[in-house]
Amino acid sequence: GIGRGDVVDFVEKKSLADKMLEEWVRVHLLPWPILSPPAVPPPEITLGTVLATTVSPTTNLPADRILLQDQFLHKSLLLIVDATPTTLVACILNRPTEGKFQLQLPKSGKPLQRRVPFCGNIPVQDLWLHHRTIDLGGVVLGTSRVGILSTDQVTDRLGTDDAKLSDFLLVRGVVQFEREELANMVSKGEMMCLTPGEQLSKLWPRVWALTDEKSPTVSDGTEIWWLATQCVGDDDSTEMTFSAPATSDLADDALQEWLTHFTQNKSKDENKSK
């Protein structure tokens, strides 16, 4: 007969695909649990809001969309770059890839290079983010202290001694959410809004450094994500207390699988900018 040890071995040996199929069945075929409304309404999400995806402390899983469809959103840092009454558009800030882009300036010798970040699965025309809003200008996104510029504006600034390519983060893709969807994620603990201010601003240089073309390895972005999750609460506090966000081994494995296929082993110097 089948002993307990055999059952344990079977459960432990289930593949990632088997576990994901179980979650698909849970979401699509089983009755949905009845959830109580949140005791506190979620914070308003506007242009420039910064969020981090998290694992629900109730289910120990991320949002169903993240687990089963958009695994790249697990442990991601998001910046809202467009907001309407019904939809929210965000770019992912912590998903560098192996690929690099080149930018040739009229007066420069060798082309300038940086890693191409994966910012979302909906392609957009090149946008450039920076965190030197006083020096470099552009449209400042809400309270994030992040500015946005066009390629022409970036080229102009790089033509002076006031800016370096490392000041900018290239955005070529975004992610779209329905407002109600994102609000539900926040209410269920599957997403958190980060507190704007000094703590978050001090994190920006480390986020931008993820696309350093000289880095020997491509970061998975999770260390930055963890630091970002600490940027909650009172920004005026002199002491920073650290807390460990809830984790999900299944979601971690799914993210790693996605990273292996889509951010690593890309041909170098691809996606050149003209």
C-alpha positions as CSV (number, residue, x, y, z in Angstrom):
1,G,0.0,0.0,0.0
2,I,0.9,3.7,-0.1
3,G,2.5,4.7,3.2
4,R,2.7,8.2,4.7
5,G,6.3,8.6,3.5
6,D,5.2,7.9,-0.1
7,V,2.6,10.7,0.1
8,V,5.1,13.1,1.6
9,D,7.6,12.3,-1.2
10,F,4.9,12.9,-3.8
11,V,3.9,16.2,-2.4
12,E,7.5,17.4,-2.1
13,K,8.3,16.3,-5.6
14,K,5.4,18.2,-7.3
15,S,6.7,20.4,-10.0
16,L,6.1,24.2,-10.3
17,A,3.7,23.5,-13.1
18,D,1.7,21.1,-10.9
19,K,1.5,23.6,-8.1
20,M,0.5,26.4,-10.4
21,L,-2.3,24.1,-11.9
22,E,-3.6,23.6,-8.3
23,E,-3.8,27.4,-7.9
24,W,-5.5,27.8,-11.3
25,V,-8.2,25.3,-10.1
26,R,-8.6,27.2,-6.9
27,V,-9.2,30.5,-8.7
28,H,-11.3,29.3,-11.6
29,L,-13.2,26.2,-10.4
30,L,-13.7,26.5,-6.6
31,P,-16.2,28.9,-4.9
32,W,-14.7,32.2,-3.9
33,P,-14.5,32.8,-0.2
34,I,-16.7,35.6,1.2
35,L,-14.4,38.3,2.5
36,S,-15.3,41.0,5.0
37,P,-15.0,44.6,3.9
38,P,-11.7,46.3,5.0
39,A,-12.0,48.1,8.4
40,V,-10.0,51.0,6.9
41,P,-10.5,52.3,3.3
42,P,-7.4,52.0,1.2
43,P,-5.4,55.1,0.6
44,E,-6.1,57.1,-2.6
45,I,-3.8,56.1,-5.5
46,T,-2.8,59.1,-7.7
47,L,-0.2,60.1,-10.2
48,G,3.2,59.5,-8.5
49,T,2.0,57.0,-6.0
50,V,4.7,54.4,-5.3
51,L,3.6,50.8,-4.5
52,A,5.2,47.5,-3.7
53,T,3.5,44.2,-4.4
54,T,3.2,41.9,-1.4
55,V,1.9,38.6,-0.2
56,S,-1.4,38.6,1.7
57,P,-0.9,37.7,5.3
58,T,-4.2,35.9,5.2
59,T,-3.6,33.5,2.2
60,N,0.2,33.6,2.1
61,L,-0.1,34.2,-1.6
62,P,0.1,37.3,-3.9
63,A,-2.8,38.5,-5.9
64,D,-4.3,35.8,-8.3
65,R,-3.3,38.0,-11.3
66,I,0.3,38.1,-10.1
67,L,0.6,34.4,-9.3
68,L,-1.1,33.0,-12.4
69,Q,-0.6,35.6,-15.1
70,D,1.8,38.4,-14.4
71,Q,4.5,36.7,-12.4
72,F,6.9,39.6,-13.1
73,L,4.9,41.7,-10.7
74,H,5.8,39.6,-7.7
75,K,8.1,41.6,-5.4
76,S,8.0,44.6,-7.7
77,L,8.3,48.3,-7.0
78,L,5.7,50.3,-9.0
79,L,5.4,54.0,-9.9
80,I,2.0,55.3,-11.1
81,V,2.8,57.3,-14.3
82,D,-0.8,57.9,-15.5
83,A,-4.1,58.0,-13.7
84,T,-7.7,58.3,-14.9
85,P,-11.0,57.9,-13.0
86,T,-11.1,54.2,-14.0
87,T,-7.5,53.0,-14.8
88,L,-4.0,53.3,-13.4
89,V,-0.8,52.9,-15.4
90,A,2.4,52.0,-13.6
91,C,6.0,51.2,-14.5
92,I,8.1,48.6,-12.7
93,L,11.3,50.1,-11.3
94,N,13.3,47.0,-10.2
95,R,13.5,44.6,-13.1
96,P,16.8,45.1,-14.9
97,T,17.6,42.7,-17.8
98,E,20.7,41.4,-19.4
99,G,20.1,43.5,-22.6
100,K,21.6,46.9,-23.0
101,F,20.7,49.9,-25.1
102,Q,23.1,52.5,-26.6
103,L,22.6,56.2,-26.9
104,Q,24.9,58.0,-29.4
105,L,25.4,61.7,-28.7
106,P,26.7,64.1,-31.4
107,K,29.8,65.1,-29.5
108,S,30.5,61.8,-27.7
109,G,33.0,59.2,-28.8
110,K,31.8,55.8,-27.8
111,P,28.0,55.3,-27.4
112,L,26.7,55.5,-23.9
113,Q,25.2,52.3,-22.5
114,R,22.8,51.1,-19.8
115,R,20.9,48.0,-19.1
116,V,17.4,47.8,-20.4
117,P,14.9,47.5,-17.5
118,F,11.6,45.6,-17.9
119,C,9.0,48.1,-16.8
120,G,5.9,46.4,-18.0
121,N,4.2,44.2,-20.7
122,I,2.5,47.0,-22.6
123,P,5.0,48.8,-24.9
124,V,5.2,52.6,-24.9
125,Q,7.4,55.1,-26.6
126,D,10.6,55.7,-24.7
127,L,10.2,57.7,-21.5
128,W,13.0,58.6,-19.1
129,L,12.7,58.8,-15.4
130,H,15.1,60.7,-13.1
131,H,15.2,61.6,-9.4
132,R,17.2,64.9,-9.7
133,T,14.0,66.9,-10.2
134,I,15.5,70.3,-9.1
135,D,18.5,70.0,-11.5
136,L,17.0,68.2,-14.5
137,G,13.4,69.4,-14.5
138,G,10.7,67.8,-16.5
139,V,7.2,66.8,-15.3
140,V,7.4,65.7,-11.6
141,L,5.1,62.8,-10.8
142,G,3.1,63.7,-7.8
143,T,4.9,63.3,-4.4
144,S,7.3,60.7,-5.7
145,R,10.2,63.2,-6.3
146,V,10.6,61.5,-9.7
147,G,10.6,63.5,-12.9
148,I,9.8,62.3,-16.4
149,L,11.5,63.5,-19.7
150,S,11.3,62.7,-23.4
151,T,14.3,61.4,-25.4
152,D,14.9,64.8,-26.9
153,Q,15.0,66.4,-23.5
154,V,17.4,63.8,-22.2
155,T,19.7,64.2,-25.2
156,D,19.8,68.0,-24.6
157,R,20.7,67.5,-20.9
158,L,23.4,64.9,-21.7
159,G,24.9,67.4,-24.1
160,T,25.9,69.5,-21.1
161,D,27.9,68.7,-18.0
162,D,24.8,68.7,-15.8
163,A,23.7,65.1,-16.4
164,K,25.0,61.6,-17.0
165,L,23.2,58.6,-18.5
166,S,23.2,57.0,-15.1
167,D,20.8,59.8,-13.9
168,F,18.1,58.3,-16.1
169,L,15.9,55.1,-16.1
170,L,14.6,54.2,-19.5
171,V,10.9,53.1,-19.6
172,R,9.7,51.1,-22.6
173,G,6.8,49.3,-21.1
174,V,4.0,49.8,-18.5
175,V,1.4,47.8,-16.6
176,Q,-2.2,48.7,-16.5
177,F,-4.7,48.2,-13.6
178,E,-8.3,49.0,-13.1
179,R,-8.7,51.3,-10.1
180,E,-11.0,48.9,-8.3
181,E,-8.6,46.1,-8.9
182,L,-5.7,47.9,-7.4
183,A,-7.7,49.2,-4.5
184,N,-8.8,45.6,-3.8
185,M,-5.2,44.4,-3.8
186,V,-4.3,47.1,-1.3
187,S,-7.2,46.2,0.9
188,K,-6.3,42.5,0.9
189,G,-2.7,43.1,1.8
190,E,-1.5,42.1,-1.7
191,M,-0.1,45.6,-2.4
192,M,1.1,48.4,-0.2
193,C,1.4,52.1,-0.8
194,L,4.8,53.5,0.2
195,T,5.1,56.7,2.2
196,P,6.6,59.6,0.1
197,G,9.4,61.5,1.7
198,E,13.0,61.3,2.6
199,Q,13.2,57.5,3.2
200,L,11.8,56.7,-0.3
201,S,13.9,59.4,-2.0
202,K,17.1,58.0,-0.5
203,L,16.2,54.7,-2.1
204,W,16.0,56.1,-5.7
205,P,19.8,56.1,-6.4
206,R,19.9,52.4,-5.5
207,V,17.0,51.7,-7.8
208,W,18.6,53.5,-10.7
209,A,21.9,51.7,-10.1
210,L,20.1,48.4,-11.0
211,T,20.6,49.2,-14.7
212,D,24.4,49.8,-14.3
213,E,25.8,48.3,-17.5
214,K,29.1,47.4,-15.7
215,S,27.5,45.2,-13.1
216,P,28.7,41.6,-13.7
217,T,25.3,40.1,-12.9
218,V,21.7,41.1,-13.3
219,S,19.9,41.8,-10.1
220,D,16.6,40.1,-9.5
221,G,15.5,43.4,-7.8
222,T,14.2,41.7,-4.6
223,E,16.7,43.4,-2.3
224,I,15.5,46.8,-3.4
225,W,11.9,45.6,-3.1
226,W,12.5,44.6,0.5
227,L,14.0,47.9,1.3
228,A,11.1,49.7,-0.3
229,T,8.6,47.8,1.9
230,Q,10.2,49.4,4.9
231,C,9.2,52.9,3.6
232,V,5.8,52.9,5.3
233,G,4.4,54.8,8.2
234,D,5.7,58.0,9.6
235,D,8.5,59.4,7.4
236,D,9.5,61.9,10.1
237,S,10.6,59.2,12.5
238,T,14.2,59.4,13.4
239,E,14.5,55.6,13.7
240,M,13.7,53.1,11.0
241,T,12.2,49.8,12.3
242,F,12.4,46.8,10.0
243,S,9.8,44.2,9.4
244,A,9.7,41.1,7.3
245,P,7.0,41.0,4.7
246,A,5.0,37.8,4.3
247,T,6.5,35.4,1.8
248,S,5.3,32.7,-0.7
249,D,7.7,30.0,-1.9
250,L,5.4,29.3,-4.8
251,A,5.3,32.9,-6.0
252,D,9.1,33.2,-5.5
253,D,9.7,30.1,-7.7
254,A,7.3,31.4,-10.3
255,L,9.2,34.8,-10.4
256,Q,12.5,33.0,-10.7
257,E,11.2,31.0,-13.6
258,W,10.1,34.3,-15.3
259,L,13.4,36.0,-14.6
260,T,15.3,33.1,-16.1
261,H,13.4,33.3,-19.3
262,F,12.9,37.0,-19.8
263,T,15.6,39.0,-18.0
264,Q,18.7,36.8,-18.3
265,N,20.8,35.5,-21.2
266,K,19.6,38.2,-23.6
267,S,21.9,39.2,-26.4
268,K,24.0,42.1,-25.4
269,D,23.8,45.6,-26.8
270,E,20.3,45.0,-28.2
271,N,17.4,47.5,-28.4
272,K,19.7,50.3,-29.5
273,S,18.4,53.8,-29.2
274,K,18.9,56.1,-32.2
